[in-house]
């Protein structure tokens, strides 16, 4: 099993209350201008992927791709998650650095 450096940091952001999960909640946070970074699983459905990437692109929110929904869910101590929005600038910058650095 691969260990992802960003996964434990994502768990920390979750415990700090700086994450939003779920497609609809993520879209709302993007529209409100609260989302600083979107984590989207590679195995998201085409509809979900299009909806999230289009909104994120329009509102200029960066999107990072992660391997699959199980890894994303496990990182925050929940069952599988397809999309997670980070609503804190500091956590978003560090997570982007960790994910891009892999």
Helices and strands as residue ranges (DSSP letters): H 5-15, E 19-21, H 23-32, E 37-41, H 46-58, E 62-66, H 69-75, E 83-86, H 89-100
